[in-house]
């Protein structure tokens, strides 16, 4: 049973564990720039993810793979300048941690030092255990990510639901337990059966943040541009659009153009 929301002056990794223990759900959204981060933070969202989804929604790439470490640091630094309350977690981008634990540590250190972020997020389980350990040993908090891991999309070959089969579901549970034991402070679980996600959330003492993982987990994350309806081509079942900004913005831009061309803008009151 969820309890009444408690007011937190500043969200930390410990706060999230406390929220799970209290039965208080965790809200998480993405941001990639100062202005959006300021709005998201001011609305009371608990965690801001500077996601490698910036590769899609900000740069127009088909996948998350092309975004670089330097670009992630730029986005993260912009977000940090806009927040006062939220915990800011930054994705380690593809190629910056998978092959070598030493490189993983260097990448995480650069993000923390150059952006001022609070934690990093990494996709994978057992196969990246040594990289996670090195980063944690340096005092950098790590959020895990299991289920559909977009950086591995070419291995999967599809964005369909993961862990529907028993073998993959068992591996996901094992990986989740391993991430907790290794020291991750939370785990994002993407596009897996709701029953499995609930099972993992009940087994673990650290928070499970779902995206397409049902409501039996400890919190939810969405891409802000998706939930605001700025991206209108992307329509997965798990996405709830809280606004239709694509239509609203298109109409506003069209009206502005018409007013400029007709001479209606600027009016006398809008001149010096």
Buried (B, 14 or more C-beta within 10 A) or exposed (E): EEEEEEEBEEBBBEBBBBBBEEEBBBBBBBBBBBEBBBBBBEEEBBBBBBBBBBBBBBEEBEBBBBBBBEBBBBBBBBBBEBBEBBBBBBBBBBBBBBEBBEBBBBBBBBBBEBBBBBBBBBBBBEEBBBBBBBBBEEEBBBBBBBBBBBBBBEEEEEEEBBBEEEEEBEBBBEBBBBBBEBBBBBBBBBBBBBEBBBBBBEEBEBBBBBBBBBEBBBBBBBBBBBBBBBBEEEEEEBBEBEEEBBEEEEEEEEEEEEEEEEEEEEEEEEEE
